[in-house]
């Protein structure tokens, strides 16, 4: 069997390690590239049957046309979200596959880690004690027990996060267009979730409908001192509105693993440079904001699952004619797909 040529963009050391050890690796000829996929870097995929991309690669109409002209047949996302891909433009030209579930525990656990770090000030205590400063002034937190947590998006990750919160004795409310039956989550309207929640955590994909769902108006509805956690997609939150909400003392804390303008910042070392993004710089400077660089997914288990699923997606679609993880703009919900994902979308 001839090996499948795969151009792998935005490759990091941990990606390479996971993919090199993945089952079925011997079926592929993989070229790893550090750069993002853009219209200017498409030529690196010349001769490849498939490209593998991550959250900050730009698979827009121009990129899709160029890849298709070069003979590329497939875009393989090594993540769950696909808001960076123009899937309508891809229809009829490039098949798009994704990893819908790799480790819901990784992301949900990171969300709770951010929350606990924020409200119990453990990051500040660590810095103090490294200087032999054992003062407790300014480190007062609050109990999670009895607090109301609002979960926006109750898919696998959202439900795992709910289970974790349940262990802390929290009241759990949620919002989802497709509520999960028998989840133990009390579903409310989005407006009620804003009003009732002490803590709000986001676990939904980014769509045109929910872009900037956290904005000046929704922040005004929230409880004074609310804690926001976002381990999903940065575009769910209007960053300027977030800054103003923090400055106005409406938002008590923000725990962010994603940022709406992260594409040219996250996954890179800028420690020796001046930060050109003023909004991000302001957020980082605020004492009640914790930002991690899109690392919620980063566990050994998740990386292993991502690699195995991605290679299997490519192999099955190219060799067998279909993949259950193909994305199509005509069927945003698997249940509505007329083909039931029993064949290629086109």
C-alpha positions, 0 to 999 in steps of 0.5 A: 500500500502506498503511503498517504502523504500528509502535510502537518502544520503548526507542529510542536514537539508534543504533536510530533511525539504523539503522532510518531507513536500513534497506531497506524503511523507506518501508513503515512509519510508525514512532513512536519512544518512549524508554520501555520497554514495560510495562503502564503504557506499552502505550497508546503502541502504541494503533493500531499493528499491531506493537511493536518491543522490546528485551531489557529491555522486559517483554512479560508476560501483562498486557502481551500482553493489553493489546496484543492488546485494542488491536489489536496483532498482532505483537511484533518483538524486535530481538534474538536472545533472547526470555526477556523475552516470555511466548511461551506467553501470546502464543500465539493472541494476538500473533505474536512474531518475533526476529532470530536472527543479526545479527552473531556476530562483534560479540558474540564479538569483544567477549567476547575484548576483555573477556578481553584487557582483564582479563588484560592490565590494559590498562584500568588501564595506560590510566588510569595513563599518562594521569597519566604513571604508567608503573609496571608494578607490579600489571599482570602478566597471563598467556598465553592460549596453552595455556589451556583455554577452556570455551564454554557454548553453541556456536551461531553466536556460540559457534563464532566465539568458539571460532575466535578462541580457536583463533587464540590457541592455546587448548584448546577444550572446549564444552557444548551440548545440541545439539553442532555437528558438525565444529566442532573443539570437544571436547564435555564434560559441564557438570560437566567443563567447570566442572572443566577450564576456565581461562576460561569464556565463555557464549553460550547463551540464558536458559531456566528450565533454565539460570537461575543455572547459575553458582551456589555449587555450580558455582563450587565445582567450578571451578578456582581463579582461573577467568575468567568471561565473560558476553555472553549473558544476566545470569540465567545467573549468580547475582550473589550467588554470583559476589560470594562466589566473587570474595571467596573467591578462587575466581573470578579475574576476571569480564567481564560485558556483562550483569547479571541485574538490568540492566533498570532500570540498563543503557542509562541514565546514572546517573553523577550518582546513588547506585547503589541496586543494592548487588550491582552496586555491589560488583561494579563496585568490585572490581578484577578485574571488568569490566562493560560495559553490554550493548554487545557487539552494538553495531557498525554491521554488527550494527545494520544487520542488526538493522534490516533483519531486524526490518522484514522480519520484520514485513512478511513476517508481516503481508503474506505470512502467515509469517516464518521467524523467528517464535517459538513456545513449541511449537517451541523448536527449528526442526527440531521445528516441525511447520509447518517455519515455512512459515506462521503459528504460529496 
